[in-house]
């Protein structure tokens, strides 16, 4: 009898090896069976390789030991919404459109370090 973890890791290895990356170099997505990126929705710019076509294999089943019971969550202290909203509205995004960072107090992006260009 095979171990279930071995089966699922083999399935993931096959999936990992056969993935097709999005043709937009600034995107981190992969192409789905419909020929579009799962992240940005852009259509793949070339012919999809045969390995990227959908495989009719059943998905691995999740183990179930009965119904999962949700633990009741205690409400935390209220957040100061007005203060948090002000910070969000006052932020300055990095001038590099492919960067996800914001400009810090030193005038440089906190993510890539590029100085802000207006």
C-alpha positions as CSV (number, residue, x, y, z in Angstrom):
1,X,0.0,0.0,0.0
2,X,1.4,3.4,-1.0
3,X,1.6,6.3,1.4
4,X,-0.9,9.1,0.5
5,X,1.8,11.8,1.0
6,X,3.9,10.2,-1.7
7,X,1.0,10.1,-4.2
8,X,0.1,13.8,-3.6
9,X,3.8,14.9,-3.9
10,X,4.2,13.0,-7.1
11,X,1.0,14.7,-8.4
12,X,2.4,18.1,-7.4
13,X,5.8,17.4,-9.0
14,X,4.1,16.5,-12.3
15,X,2.0,19.7,-12.1
16,X,5.0,21.8,-11.2
17,X,7.1,20.4,-14.2
18,X,4.3,21.0,-16.7
19,X,3.3,24.6,-15.7
20,X,3.4,27.3,-18.3
21,X,4.3,30.8,-17.0
22,X,2.4,33.9,-18.1
23,X,3.9,35.6,-21.1
24,X,3.8,39.0,-19.3
25,X,7.2,39.1,-17.6
26,X,6.0,41.3,-14.8
27,X,3.3,38.8,-13.8
28,X,3.8,35.8,-11.4
29,X,0.9,33.8,-12.7
30,X,0.7,30.5,-14.6
31,X,-1.5,29.6,-17.6
32,X,-4.6,27.6,-16.9
33,X,-6.4,25.1,-19.1
34,X,-8.4,27.8,-20.7
35,X,-5.2,29.4,-22.1
36,X,-5.4,32.5,-19.8
37,X,-3.2,33.5,-16.9
38,X,-4.7,32.6,-13.5
39,X,-3.3,35.7,-12.0
40,X,-3.8,38.6,-14.5
41,X,-6.2,37.0,-17.0
42,X,-4.0,37.7,-20.0
43,X,-4.2,35.2,-22.9
44,X,-1.1,33.2,-23.6
45,X,0.7,34.7,-26.6
46,X,1.9,31.5,-28.2
47,X,0.7,27.9,-28.8
48,X,0.2,26.0,-25.5
49,X,2.5,23.0,-25.2
50,X,0.8,19.6,-25.1
51,X,1.8,19.2,-21.4
52,X,-0.3,22.3,-20.5
53,X,-3.5,20.8,-21.7
54,X,-5.8,19.6,-19.0
55,X,-5.2,16.1,-17.6
56,X,-8.3,14.0,-16.8
57,X,-7.0,12.8,-13.5
58,X,-9.1,12.9,-10.3
59,X,-7.9,15.4,-7.8
60,X,-6.5,14.0,-4.6
61,X,-9.2,13.5,-2.0
62,X,-8.9,15.3,1.3
63,X,-8.9,13.2,4.4
64,X,-11.9,13.7,6.7
65,X,-12.2,12.7,10.3
66,X,-15.7,13.9,10.7
67,X,-17.2,17.4,10.5
68,X,-14.8,20.2,11.4
69,X,-15.9,22.3,14.3
70,X,-15.1,26.0,14.1
71,X,-13.7,27.4,17.3
72,X,-15.6,30.5,18.5
73,X,-13.5,33.6,18.1
74,X,-13.3,36.3,20.6
75,X,-13.6,39.9,19.2
76,X,-10.4,41.8,19.6
77,X,-10.0,45.4,20.6
78,X,-11.5,47.9,18.1
79,X,-9.0,49.4,15.7
80,X,-8.8,53.1,15.3
81,X,-10.4,53.2,11.8
82,X,-9.9,56.9,11.2
83,X,-6.2,56.7,11.9
84,X,-5.7,53.7,9.8
85,X,-7.6,55.2,6.8
86,X,-5.5,58.4,7.0
87,X,-2.3,56.4,6.6
88,X,-3.7,54.4,3.7
89,X,-4.8,57.6,1.9
90,X,-1.5,59.4,2.4
91,X,0.7,56.7,1.1
92,X,2.8,57.3,-2.1
93,X,3.3,54.4,-4.5
94,X,6.7,53.7,-6.0
95,X,7.1,55.4,-9.4
96,X,8.3,52.0,-10.9
97,X,5.0,50.5,-12.2
98,X,6.4,46.9,-11.8
99,X,7.1,47.5,-8.1
100,X,4.6,47.0,-5.3
101,X,6.4,49.2,-2.7
102,X,5.5,52.6,-1.2
103,X,7.7,55.6,-0.6
104,X,9.1,55.9,2.8
105,X,10.0,59.0,4.9
106,X,13.5,59.0,3.3
107,X,12.0,59.6,-0.2
108,X,12.9,56.1,-1.4
109,X,10.8,53.0,-2.1
110,X,10.7,50.6,0.9
111,X,10.6,47.6,-1.5
112,X,13.1,48.3,-4.3
113,X,15.0,51.3,-2.9
114,X,14.4,53.5,-6.0
115,X,14.0,57.3,-5.2
116,X,10.6,58.7,-5.9
117,X,10.3,60.4,-9.3
118,X,7.3,62.7,-9.7
